[in-house]
Amino acid sequence: MRKTLTGALLVVLLAIGMPTLAAAQMREFKGTVDKVDQDELVVDSSTGDKLRFLPTEGVVVEGEKGSWQSLAQGDWVIVSWKMLDSPRVAYKVTVIPPQEDGAE
């Protein structure tokens, strides 16, 4: 009986913790598009960091534009990616209105 309760408790704790763990792995990077083509997206932040992202099949592009092909140099974007991916992969790109330099 004790093993059954312990096992059930473990299953519940894992079920509660798994979505939190998966969500914790997602990161966002905000900046302007420095380069974009069918194979990659390079985003330059206002702090001077520049990151390269590869598109996933079915990458979601939302906001002011609706597809990867419509992204252009100079667009302001927020890219959602997973910290564990190597190389970085874009899962969602949100195109936002132009920001003032240094605006977060």
C-alpha positions in Angstrom: 0.0 0.0 0.0 2.8 2.4 0.9 4.6 1.7 -2.4 1.4 2.4 -4.3 0.9 5.7 -2.6 4.5 6.7 -3.1 4.3 5.8 -6.7 1.0 7.7 -7.2 2.5 10.8 -5.5 5.6 10.6 -7.7 3.4 10.4 -10.9 1.4 13.4 -9.8 4.5 15.4 -9.0 6.1 14.6 -12.3 2.9 15.5 -14.2 2.8 18.9 -12.4 6.5 19.5 -12.9 6.9 18.5 -16.5 5.0 21.5 -18.1 6.9 23.9 -15.9 10.2 22.3 -16.8 9.4 22.5 -20.6 8.3 26.1 -20.3 11.4 27.0 -18.3 13.6 25.9 -21.2 12.1 28.4 -23.6 13.9 31.8 -24.0 13.1 35.0 -25.9 15.5 37.2 -27.8 14.4 40.7 -28.9 16.1 42.8 -31.5 16.2 43.8 -35.2 16.6 41.4 -38.1 20.2 41.8 -39.3 19.9 39.0 -41.9 17.1 36.6 -43.1 16.8 34.0 -45.7 15.2 30.6 -46.0 17.9 29.0 -43.9 18.6 31.4 -41.1 17.5 34.5 -39.1 20.2 36.7 -37.5 18.9 39.1 -34.8 20.9 42.0 -33.4 19.8 43.2 -29.9 20.1 46.8 -28.7 22.9 45.6 -26.4 25.1 44.4 -29.2 24.4 40.7 -28.9 23.8 39.0 -32.3 22.2 35.5 -32.4 21.6 33.2 -35.3 18.4 31.0 -35.5 17.4 28.3 -37.8 13.7 27.9 -38.8 11.8 24.9 -37.6 9.3 23.2 -39.9 6.0 25.0 -39.0 7.7 27.9 -37.3 5.0 30.4 -36.2 5.4 34.0 -37.4 2.9 36.4 -35.9 2.3 40.1 -35.3 2.9 42.5 -38.1 3.9 39.8 -40.5 2.7 36.3 -41.0 5.4 34.2 -42.6 9.1 33.5 -42.5 9.4 34.7 -46.1 7.9 38.1 -45.2 10.6 38.9 -42.6 13.0 41.6 -43.7 16.1 43.3 -42.5 15.3 46.0 -40.0 12.1 44.3 -38.7 11.8 44.3 -34.9 11.2 40.7 -33.6 11.0 38.6 -30.5 12.3 35.1 -31.2 11.2 32.2 -28.9 13.8 29.4 -28.8 14.9 26.6 -26.5 18.1 27.0 -24.5 19.1 23.4 -25.1 19.0 23.6 -28.9 22.4 23.7 -30.6 22.3 25.4 -33.1 19.5 27.7 -31.9 16.1 27.0 -33.5 13.3 29.6 -33.8 9.9 28.1 -32.8 8.0 31.4 -32.8 8.9 34.8 -34.3 6.7 37.8 -33.2 7.1 40.9 -35.4 6.6 44.0 -33.2 6.4 47.7 -34.0 9.7 49.5 -34.3 11.3 50.3 -30.9 13.5 53.2 -29.8 17.1 52.2 -29.3 17.6 50.7 -25.9 13.8 50.2 -25.4 13.0 46.9 -23.7 
